[in-house]
Structures are given as C-alpha cells and as structure tokens.
C-alpha cells in the first residue's frame, strides 16, 4: 500500500497521488538562522503522515507557518487547492485544517465539556447579537453537546465532563486537546507531539484514536520523536533536518535511509556506547 | 460619638449615585478583565467620555439628552476602537500600558485651555442637566423614605434611574456570559492561541469585549456627572481607575454580582471607617490626627484589607473557590 502514496520514487519533495496539502518554497528566518526552508512537500490525503527530525529541525515552526500562527519570509502553500499563504490562523481552522500544540493548551478554567463545545464550528450564539436571544442558538448547542459527549466517551473523558480542564493530568489534557480539535470536524488534523509527556498506559489509546481518525477519513499529520510509534502507525514519513526535508517514504524504508540515520539518529545509533568508547580508544 | 449616625451615613452611601457609577464601571471592567482577560487600566477615561460626551452633546450641539447619551456611547466605542485596533493583536501587557496612558491623555486634553470653549478646560462643564431633572415624574413637595433615610424627589429619581441601569447591565452581562459568545471570551482569557486554533476570530471578540465593557463605564460616567451637575477633568484620574479595580477584585472578577457587592462593601467600609475615626478624634482618643489625615488613614486601612483579601481570598467575595485551586 505505501507505494500507492507517491507518484514515482519516494524522495524528498516527491509528488503524491492525492495530496491534501502542498507547500512550495516555504522559508522562515529568525535573524541569521534559517529555521525552515522547505522547497516542496506534499501531504497525502487520507493517510497518517509523520513529520520527524532532530530537535531544532524546524518541525514546529513549519506547523506554525502552515496554520497561520507564524508568517514565512517567502513561500506559498495550498490546502485542497485553496491558497493559504497569508490567511489568518482562525480562517485556516475554519477551512478544516485544525492543529494542536506541543505545549498543551487546555483552557484551564473552563470545564471539560465547555472546552469541547468551544471546538465546534457554526454556533450562531458565538456572535454577540444572537447570543442575547437564547432560542437562536440552543438547538445548535444541544447538537454540539451530543457530539461532544460522544467524543468524550470515545476518549474516556466522560467521567471528567464537569471538571475544570486544569484538574486533568498531562496525558488527559493531550486527549482533551485532540478531542476538542475533532469537534471542528477537521479534514486535516495536525498534532504537534501528541505523545509528549503522556503516560505509557495512555499511549496505546492515543495511538488507537489516531488510527480511528484515519478510518473515518481524516488526514493526520503529526510531529513525533518516538520512533517506535512512528513506525507503528504512520503510512508515510517526512524527515526534516536543519529546516529542510531530507527524506520521505514509507516508515520501514525511511528508517533505513542513511541520510535519516545520520541526521536524526546519529551515525552511531546502533552501536553500543561501550564499543564506541573502545573504538575511540 | 454617635454610632447611629455613622451607620446611617454608611448605609446611605450604599445606594448613592456615586456607588451606582462605580458599580457600572466595575461591571464593565469585569467584562474586560474578569471574562476576557483584558488588562484595561483606563476605565476612568471610558467613564469620563460618557460624562463629557453627554455634556458636550447638550451644551455644544444643543441635542436632547437621549441623543447626547447615544453620542457619548458612540464616542466611547470610537475610543475603544482607537485603543484596541493597534494593541489587541499584541500581548496583554501592551493594552495595560496604552490604556493607562490614553486615559491620562484624555484627561489632559480636557484640561487644555485651547479647547475650553467645548470642554470647559480645567473648570469643566456644568448646567447641562436641566432636561434630565425635568424628566422626573416625582412631585417635588414630598419627602421620600423613612426615618433618617429621607430624600428629595430628584435624589430619589437619579438613584432610581441609576439602579435600574445597573440591573439592566447586570442582566445583559449574565445573559451574554452564559451564551456561546461568553464562552469564547472566557476561552480567550485562558489561552487565545488555543481559541484561534479552533477557528474563532480572537481579535474581533477582544474588540467587542473592550467596546461592551467601555459602554458600561460610560453609562456610569453619565450618572456621575448628572448627580454632581458638572463634569470636571480631575474626577477622572488614575485613582478612579484603581478604585474600580479594587472593588472588582473585592467582589470577584469573573462574576455578575461581584462588581455590585464589591462596590457596596467598599463604600460601606470607607464611610464607616471615616465615621468611626472622625468620631474617635472628636472624643479625644486620636488627638495626634488631623482631619485630612483621617481621610487618608482610611485608605491605608483599605489597602491593608485588600492585601489580606488577595492573600486569603484571592477569588474575591463571589469568586468560585474551585477556580482557585489551580492558580498556585
């Protein structure tokens, strides 16, 4: 199946059969530092794509650029054929490209259910004037609440429904943030390190949720450090190093790519530290 | 020392039009700070614009009072836009700096001799209330109230108007804050990037909150100047703003009744300490204090009380204790 994703060989910037997101010449500099310099990259629709790379590779910055939370120096990108360069972050989300954050942003002093409701789109009561007239929005609110409760059940947060988000554990907040993002019915969900700081017992259920998303037709793009997890769930892997895409391909192949091993794992990744020292001596 | 008289004075203070002004300004600030997390340190300017806007509408343009009032609210909206458009895209602290500066600029602007024809300069404006008092349906030759709490017809009238306005504003805030609109505001208070990532136009919401809260303060300002029958620049210094912050924190920032009760408690205590300290001086217990010093000492006491409040009950009188557990 993986070889149905790309047109031709799997190489950095390769063309996809059915891309949902296409980025071109996206460059972001912080002073003299080039944080992101992506020449061309396509994200396949309906797949789980992992974006990996060492610390400082520019993965999160690339996420911020794509979702309008940061502005690039140059570059353009389109989502489902719509040009997104210069579009503000809230409009990007409304188009169906919803992200989560590396440092979880649960809305602490809102309850779990309120967090969820906030994720929904097209609630007329969110405009100031209609908000005053309850009958104009209670129907939509009820529908939103039903959706929210379903998602909470799926994410096993239903027992926490009325608790403040601040009272959740780190892992539960990750779950809440993901569930909240799903309230907006995204076509592409972008997860920034969904596993960071999550207790191993929860990891499996988070993985299941991500696989579930794909089954429901949602495209997933996620940043992750845990190679085991990348190998386990992703259909496609994009490797970034020093702001550039250095490799792409199905997980099994990418892991064998010498460029990836050098950039990401280090040249001595499978050598025992003891033997390295001996060699050095 | 007459405890009865001291207490009577303190209770009278509770329903005075000055209290109404503070309540309205504090309700506005609760929308800004309590619900949306906007650090507005220029609430005095919003109130001043209410007062000046109405006075200028009546005196300079010769409009009827209700058109002048609408004009004042319009000016308040423009002021909010001027403050908000450049700063609300930036971090919260910028708004704090800009609002405190803007409110001082506004006050000095009103003091300037160059515009004295319209603004009255440092003397301010007066004699614009005639039409308001004519609206009073209560007959003049009757005393209203009972015992020590008797009022003239115009005193009763302005208090009635004021408290009806307080009730309307409080109900409006209550309705809006339990709606999805209010939920977005509270979300912005917690983390605006998260709310942005969920597809809400955070900037517009913050601007709406700034305008909305500012309008309450402007209504408060109108009651203030109608009661005094004049509007002067020195009423609207930073002290006014900080008093509003005090009553808001006292009552509980993100609550509907907090600003109301906070103001009532504040003015009750202020009047009570004044009365008690003055009384103690009269019977020779505090011979080392002069009258102006007594006026100042009660603010020291209130400052102390506020410190204790922030330490032991940071959520205010009405704040939700549950919210507090996570702020440490």
HADDOCK unambig.tbl for C-alpha pairs under 7 A between the chains (distance, minus, plus):
assign (segid A and resid 89 and name CA) (segid B and resid 196 and name CA) 6.36 0.50 0.50
assign (segid A and resid 89 and name CA) (segid B and resid 197 and name CA) 6.44 0.50 0.50
assign (segid A and resid 90 and name CA) (segid B and resid 196 and name CA) 5.02 0.50 0.50
assign (segid A and resid 90 and name CA) (segid B and resid 197 and name CA) 5.88 0.50 0.50
assign (segid A and resid 90 and name CA) (segid B and resid 198 and name CA) 6.71 0.50 0.50
assign (segid A and resid 90 and name CA) (segid B and resid 199 and name CA) 3.96 0.50 0.50
assign (segid A and resid 90 and name CA) (segid B and resid 200 and name CA) 5.40 0.50 0.50
assign (segid A and resid 90 and name CA) (segid B and resid 201 and name CA) 5.79 0.50 0.50
assign (segid A and resid 91 and name CA) (segid B and resid 199 and name CA) 6.05 0.50 0.50
assign (segid A and resid 93 and name CA) (segid B and resid 197 and name CA) 5.98 0.50 0.50
assign (segid A and resid 93 and name CA) (segid B and resid 198 and name CA) 5.98 0.50 0.50
assign (segid A and resid 93 and name CA) (segid B and resid 199 and name CA) 4.69 0.50 0.50
assign (segid A and resid 94 and name CA) (segid B and resid 199 and name CA) 5.07 0.50 0.50
assign (segid A and resid 98 and name CA) (segid B and resid 197 and name CA) 6.43 0.50 0.50
assign (segid A and resid 98 and name CA) (segid B and resid 198 and name CA) 6.87 0.50 0.50
assign (segid A and resid 99 and name CA) (segid B and resid 197 and name CA) 6.39 0.50 0.50
assign (segid A and resid 105 and name CA) (segid B and resid 191 and name CA) 6.87 0.50 0.50
assign (segid A and resid 105 and name CA) (segid B and resid 194 and name CA) 5.88 0.50 0.50
assign (segid A and resid 107 and name CA) (segid B and resid 187 and name CA) 6.12 0.50 0.50
assign (segid A and resid 107 and name CA) (segid B and resid 190 and name CA) 5.31 0.50 0.50
assign (segid A and resid 107 and name CA) (segid B and resid 191 and name CA) 6.29 0.50 0.50
assign (segid A and resid 108 and name CA) (segid B and resid 190 and name CA) 6.46 0.50 0.50
assign (segid A and resid 109 and name CA) (segid B and resid 190 and name CA) 6.92 0.50 0.50
assign (segid A and resid 109 and name CA) (segid B and resid 323 and name CA) 6.27 0.50 0.50
assign (segid A and resid 118 and name CA) (segid B and resid 184 and name CA) 6.74 0.50 0.50
assign (segid A and resid 119 and name CA) (segid B and resid 198 and name CA) 5.42 0.50 0.50
assign (segid A and resid 125 and name CA) (segid B and resid 179 and name CA) 6.41 0.50 0.50
assign (segid A and resid 125 and name CA) (segid B and resid 180 and name CA) 5.15 0.50 0.50
assign (segid A and resid 125 and name CA) (segid B and resid 181 and name CA) 5.95 0.50 0.50
assign (segid A and resid 126 and name CA) (segid B and resid 180 and name CA) 4.86 0.50 0.50
assign (segid A and resid 126 and name CA) (segid B and resid 181 and name CA) 4.05 0.50 0.50
assign (segid A and resid 127 and name CA) (segid B and resid 181 and name CA) 5.95 0.50 0.50
assign (segid A and resid 128 and name CA) (segid B and resid 181 and name CA) 5.99 0.50 0.50
assign (segid A and resid 131 and name CA) (segid B and resid 176 and name CA) 6.16 0.50 0.50
assign (segid A and resid 131 and name CA) (segid B and resid 179 and name CA) 5.59 0.50 0.50
assign (segid A and resid 131 and name CA) (segid B and resid 180 and name CA) 6.71 0.50 0.50
assign (segid A and resid 131 and name CA) (segid B and resid 181 and name CA) 6.02 0.50 0.50
assign (segid A and resid 132 and name CA) (segid B and resid 175 and name CA) 6.21 0.50 0.50
assign (segid A and resid 132 and name CA) (segid B and resid 176 and name CA) 5.94 0.50 0.50
assign (segid A and resid 166 and name CA) (segid B and resid 326 and name CA) 6.44 0.50 0.50
assign (segid A and resid 181 and name CA) (segid B and resid 198 and name CA) 6.77 0.50 0.50
